[in-house]
Amino acid sequence: MGATIKEDRIEIRLASAEKKRIRQAAVLCHQNVSEFVLRAVRTVADETLAEQTRFVLPEDRMIAFNAALDQPAKSIPRLRALLKKPGVFEKK
């Protein structure tokens, strides 16, 4: 399998004490600074995206949630009337 071509860069400014701390951690993980930082940033990015796109429920709550989704839609007359009116940006 071929190596991934890395075309883009991210540059950051940091205090020398922060850089030293990151370098020490990278050495302890047997990685260079770029590998260490990329791994850390990727982890936080994955967690952040997961928080916004997935949710986990216990099995009993998931069964109840799916049952609620499977129910037919309720007819709400006031909502139906509202949706028939032109929107605020539509011509009347």
Backbone as JSON Lines, residues from 0, in Angstrom:
{"i":0,"aa":"M","n":[0.84,-1.16,0.0],"ca":[0.0,0.0,0.0],"c":[0.89,1.23,0.0]}
{"i":1,"aa":"G","n":[0.56,2.23,-0.82],"ca":[1.38,3.43,-0.92],"c":[1.16,4.38,0.24]}
{"i":2,"aa":"A","n":[2.11,5.27,0.41],"ca":[2.01,6.27,1.47],"c":[1.01,7.35,1.07]}
{"i":3,"aa":"T","n":[0.33,7.91,2.05],"ca":[-0.6,9.0,1.82],"c":[0.19,10.26,1.51]}
{"i":4,"aa":"I","n":[-0.22,10.97,0.48],"ca":[0.43,12.23,0.14],"c":[-0.17,13.32,1.01]}
{"i":5,"aa":"K","n":[0.67,13.99,1.74],"ca":[0.22,15.07,2.62],"c":[0.52,16.39,1.94]}
{"i":6,"aa":"E","n":[-0.54,17.09,1.59],"ca":[-0.39,18.33,0.83],"c":[-0.61,19.58,1.66]}
{"i":7,"aa":"D","n":[-1.36,19.49,2.73],"ca":[-1.74,20.67,3.5],"c":[-0.97,20.78,4.8]}
{"i":8,"aa":"R","n":[-0.89,22.01,5.31],"ca":[-0.21,22.29,6.57],"c":[-1.13,23.07,7.48]}
{"i":9,"aa":"I","n":[-0.92,22.91,8.76],"ca":[-1.55,23.75,9.76],"c":[-0.41,24.32,10.59]}
{"i":10,"aa":"E","n":[-0.42,25.63,10.75],"ca":[0.62,26.26,11.55],"c":[-0.02,26.91,12.76]}
{"i":11,"aa":"I","n":[0.62,26.78,13.9],"ca":[0.12,27.4,15.12],"c":[1.26,28.11,15.84]}
{"i":12,"aa":"R","n":[0.89,29.09,16.6],"ca":[1.87,29.78,17.44],"c":[1.67,29.29,18.87]}
{"i":13,"aa":"L","n":[2.76,29.08,19.58],"ca":[2.67,28.63,20.96],"c":[3.9,29.08,21.71]}
{"i":14,"aa":"A","n":[3.75,29.13,23.01],"ca":[4.86,29.51,23.88],"c":[5.9,28.4,23.87]}
{"i":15,"aa":"S","n":[7.15,28.77,24.1],"ca":[8.22,27.77,24.06],"c":[8.01,26.68,25.11]}
{"i":16,"aa":"A","n":[7.43,27.04,26.26],"ca":[7.15,26.03,27.29],"c":[6.13,25.01,26.79]}
{"i":17,"aa":"E","n":[5.13,25.48,26.02],"ca":[4.14,24.55,25.46],"c":[4.78,23.62,24.45]}
{"i":18,"aa":"K","n":[5.64,24.18,23.62],"ca":[6.32,23.37,22.61],"c":[7.19,22.3,23.27]}
{"i":19,"aa":"K","n":[7.9,22.7,24.32],"ca":[8.76,21.75,25.04],"c":[7.92,20.63,25.63]}
{"i":20,"aa":"R","n":[6.79,20.98,26.23],"ca":[5.89,19.98,26.83],"c":[5.38,19.01,25.78]}
{"i":21,"aa":"I","n":[4.98,19.52,24.64],"ca":[4.48,18.67,23.55],"c":[5.59,17.76,23.04]}
{"i":22,"aa":"R","n":[6.79,18.32,22.87],"ca":[7.92,17.52,22.4],"c":[8.24,16.39,23.38]}
{"i":23,"aa":"Q","n":[8.21,16.68,24.69],"ca":[8.47,15.64,25.7],"c":[7.41,14.53,25.62]}
{"i":24,"aa":"A","n":[6.17,14.9,25.47],"ca":[5.1,13.9,25.38],"c":[5.27,13.06,24.11]}
{"i":25,"aa":"A","n":[5.64,13.7,23.01],"ca":[5.84,12.97,21.75],"c":[6.96,11.95,21.91]}
{"i":26,"aa":"V","n":[8.04,12.33,22.55],"ca":[9.16,11.42,22.76],"c":[8.7,10.21,23.59]}
{"i":27,"aa":"L","n":[7.92,10.47,24.62],"ca":[7.42,9.37,25.45],"c":[6.54,8.4,24.67]}
{"i":28,"aa":"C","n":[5.87,8.92,23.63],"ca":[5.0,8.08,22.79],"c":[5.75,7.51,21.58]}
{"i":29,"aa":"H","n":[7.05,7.76,21.52],"ca":[7.88,7.3,20.39],"c":[7.35,7.83,19.06]}
{"i":30,"aa":"Q","n":[7.01,9.11,19.06],"ca":[6.51,9.78,17.85],"c":[7.24,11.09,17.69]}
{"i":31,"aa":"N","n":[7.23,11.59,16.43],"ca":[7.73,12.95,16.27],"c":[6.59,13.91,16.63]}
{"i":32,"aa":"V","n":[6.91,15.18,16.74],"ca":[5.92,16.16,17.18],"c":[4.72,16.2,16.23]}
{"i":33,"aa":"S","n":[4.96,16.16,14.94],"ca":[3.86,16.21,13.97],"c":[2.91,15.04,14.16]}
{"i":34,"aa":"E","n":[3.46,13.83,14.3],"ca":[2.61,12.64,14.49],"c":[1.81,12.75,15.79]}
{"i":35,"aa":"F","n":[2.48,13.21,16.84],"ca":[1.83,13.32,18.15],"c":[0.69,14.33,18.1]}
{"i":36,"aa":"V","n":[0.97,15.5,17.55],"ca":[-0.05,16.55,17.48],"c":[-1.21,16.11,16.58]}
{"i":37,"aa":"L","n":[-0.92,15.51,15.44],"ca":[-1.98,15.06,14.54],"c":[-2.87,14.03,15.22]}
{"i":38,"aa":"R","n":[-2.25,13.09,15.95],"ca":[-3.04,12.06,16.65],"c":[-3.94,12.71,17.69]}
{"i":39,"aa":"A","n":[-3.4,13.66,18.45],"ca":[-4.19,14.31,19.49],"c":[-5.33,15.13,18.9]}
{"i":40,"aa":"V","n":[-5.04,15.87,17.86],"ca":[-6.07,16.71,17.23],"c":[-7.13,15.84,16.58]}
{"i":41,"aa":"R","n":[-6.72,14.77,15.94],"ca":[-7.68,13.86,15.3],"c":[-8.62,13.25,16.35]}
{"i":42,"aa":"T","n":[-8.08,12.89,17.51],"ca":[-8.89,12.32,18.57],"c":[-9.95,13.31,19.04]}
{"i":43,"aa":"V","n":[-9.54,14.54,19.28],"ca":[-10.49,15.56,19.74],"c":[-11.51,15.87,18.64]}
{"i":44,"aa":"A","n":[-11.08,15.92,17.38],"ca":[-12.0,16.17,16.28],"c":[-13.03,15.05,16.19]}
{"i":45,"aa":"D","n":[-12.6,13.81,16.3],"ca":[-13.52,12.67,16.24],"c":[-14.53,12.73,17.38]}
{"i":46,"aa":"E","n":[-14.07,13.06,18.58],"ca":[-14.97,13.15,19.73],"c":[-15.98,14.28,19.55]}
{"i":47,"aa":"T","n":[-15.52,15.42,19.06],"ca":[-16.4,16.56,18.85],"c":[-17.46,16.24,17.8]}
{"i":48,"aa":"L","n":[-17.04,15.64,16.7],"ca":[-17.99,15.28,15.65],"c":[-18.98,14.23,16.14]}
{"i":49,"aa":"A","n":[-18.51,13.27,16.92],"ca":[-19.39,12.23,17.43],"c":[-20.45,12.82,18.36]}
{"i":50,"aa":"E","n":[-20.06,13.79,19.18],"ca":[-21.0,14.43,20.09],"c":[-22.13,15.12,19.33]}
{"i":51,"aa":"Q","n":[-21.84,15.58,18.12],"ca":[-22.81,16.32,17.34],"c":[-23.61,15.45,16.38]}
{"i":52,"aa":"T","n":[-23.19,14.22,16.15],"ca":[-23.84,13.4,15.13],"c":[-24.39,12.07,15.64]}
{"i":53,"aa":"R","n":[-24.04,11.66,16.85],"ca":[-24.48,10.37,17.38],"c":[-24.95,10.52,18.82]}
{"i":54,"aa":"F","n":[-25.87,9.66,19.19],"ca":[-26.21,9.57,20.59],"c":[-26.46,8.1,20.92]}
{"i":55,"aa":"V","n":[-26.19,7.75,22.16],"ca":[-26.29,6.36,22.59],"c":[-27.3,6.3,23.72]}
{"i":56,"aa":"L","n":[-28.18,5.31,23.62],"ca":[-29.18,5.1,24.66],"c":[-29.06,3.68,25.18]}
{"i":57,"aa":"P","n":[-29.45,3.46,26.43],"ca":[-29.54,2.08,26.92],"c":[-30.58,1.33,26.06]}
{"i":58,"aa":"E","n":[-30.47,0.03,26.02],"ca":[-31.31,-0.77,25.12],"c":[-32.8,-0.51,25.31]}
{"i":59,"aa":"D","n":[-33.27,-0.44,26.56],"ca":[-34.71,-0.22,26.78],"c":[-35.16,1.14,26.28]}
{"i":60,"aa":"R","n":[-34.33,2.16,26.45],"ca":[-34.67,3.51,25.96],"c":[-34.62,3.55,24.43]}
{"i":61,"aa":"M","n":[-33.7,2.8,23.83],"ca":[-33.61,2.76,22.37],"c":[-34.83,2.08,21.78]}
{"i":62,"aa":"I","n":[-35.31,1.03,22.42],"ca":[-36.53,0.35,21.96],"c":[-37.71,1.32,22.02]}
{"i":63,"aa":"A","n":[-37.83,2.07,23.12],"ca":[-38.92,3.04,23.26],"c":[-38.78,4.16,22.22]}
{"i":64,"aa":"F","n":[-37.56,4.61,21.99],"ca":[-37.32,5.67,21.0],"c":[-37.73,5.2,19.6]}
{"i":65,"aa":"N","n":[-37.32,3.99,19.23],"ca":[-37.68,3.45,17.91],"c":[-39.19,3.25,17.8]}
{"i":66,"aa":"A","n":[-39.83,2.83,18.88],"ca":[-41.28,2.66,18.86],"c":[-41.97,4.0,18.63]}
{"i":67,"aa":"A","n":[-41.47,5.05,19.26],"ca":[-42.05,6.38,19.06],"c":[-41.87,6.84,17.61]}
{"i":68,"aa":"L","n":[-40.72,6.56,17.03],"ca":[-40.48,6.94,15.63],"c":[-41.38,6.17,14.68]}
{"i":69,"aa":"D","n":[-41.74,4.95,15.05],"ca":[-42.57,4.12,14.18],"c":[-44.05,4.49,14.24]}
{"i":70,"aa":"Q","n":[-44.45,5.3,15.2],"ca":[-45.85,5.7,15.31],"c":[-46.23,6.62,14.14]}
{"i":71,"aa":"P","n":[-47.47,6.52,13.66],"ca":[-47.9,7.43,12.6],"c":[-47.91,8.87,13.11]}
{"i":72,"aa":"A","n":[-47.71,9.78,12.19],"ca":[-47.68,11.2,12.56],"c":[-49.05,11.63,13.07]}
{"i":73,"aa":"K","n":[-49.06,12.5,14.08],"ca":[-50.31,13.04,14.6],"c":[-50.73,14.23,13.76]}
{"i":74,"aa":"S","n":[-52.01,14.37,13.53],"ca":[-52.52,15.53,12.82],"c":[-52.75,16.64,13.84]}
{"i":75,"aa":"I","n":[-52.1,17.77,13.62],"ca":[-52.25,18.92,14.51],"c":[-52.86,20.04,13.67]}
{"i":76,"aa":"P","n":[-54.16,20.3,13.82],"ca":[-54.85,21.26,12.95],"c":[-54.2,22.65,12.91]}
{"i":77,"aa":"R","n":[-53.79,23.19,14.04],"ca":[-53.18,24.53,14.04],"c":[-51.87,24.53,13.27]}
{"i":78,"aa":"L","n":[-51.1,23.45,13.38],"ca":[-49.85,23.36,12.63],"c":[-50.13,23.22,11.14]}
{"i":79,"aa":"R","n":[-51.11,22.42,10.79],"ca":[-51.5,22.26,9.39],"c":[-51.9,23.61,8.79]}
{"i":80,"aa":"A","n":[-52.7,24.4,9.54],"ca":[-53.13,25.73,9.06],"c":[-51.93,26.66,8.91]}
{"i":81,"aa":"L","n":[-51.03,26.61,9.86],"ca":[-49.84,27.46,9.79],"c":[-49.01,27.16,8.56]}
{"i":82,"aa":"L","n":[-48.85,25.88,8.24],"ca":[-48.04,25.49,7.09],"c":[-48.7,25.83,5.76]}
{"i":83,"aa":"K","n":[-49.98,26.09,5.76],"ca":[-50.67,26.48,4.53],"c":[-50.52,27.96,4.24]}
{"i":84,"aa":"K","n":[-50.17,28.75,5.28],"ca":[-49.99,30.2,5.1],"c":[-48.67,30.46,4.38]}
{"i":85,"aa":"P","n":[-48.62,31.55,3.57],"ca":[-47.33,31.89,2.95],"c":[-46.3,32.25,4.02]}
{"i":86,"aa":"G","n":[-45.03,31.93,3.74],"ca":[-43.96,32.28,4.65],"c":[-43.69,33.76,4.65]}
{"i":87,"aa":"V","n":[-42.93,34.24,5.61],"ca":[-42.67,35.67,5.73],"c":[-41.9,36.23,4.54]}
{"i":88,"aa":"F","n":[-41.2,35.4,3.82],"ca":[-40.43,35.85,2.65],"c":[-41.14,35.56,1.34]}
{"i":89,"aa":"E","n":[-42.33,34.97,1.41],"ca":[-43.09,34.67,0.2],"c":[-44.09,35.79,-0.08]}
{"i":90,"aa":"K","n":[-44.39,35.97,-1.36],"ca":[-45.4,36.97,-1.74],"c":[-46.76,36.47,-1.29]}
{"i":91,"aa":"K","n":[-47.59,37.39,-0.85],"ca":[-48.94,37.02,-0.4],"c":[-49.93,37.12,-1.51]}
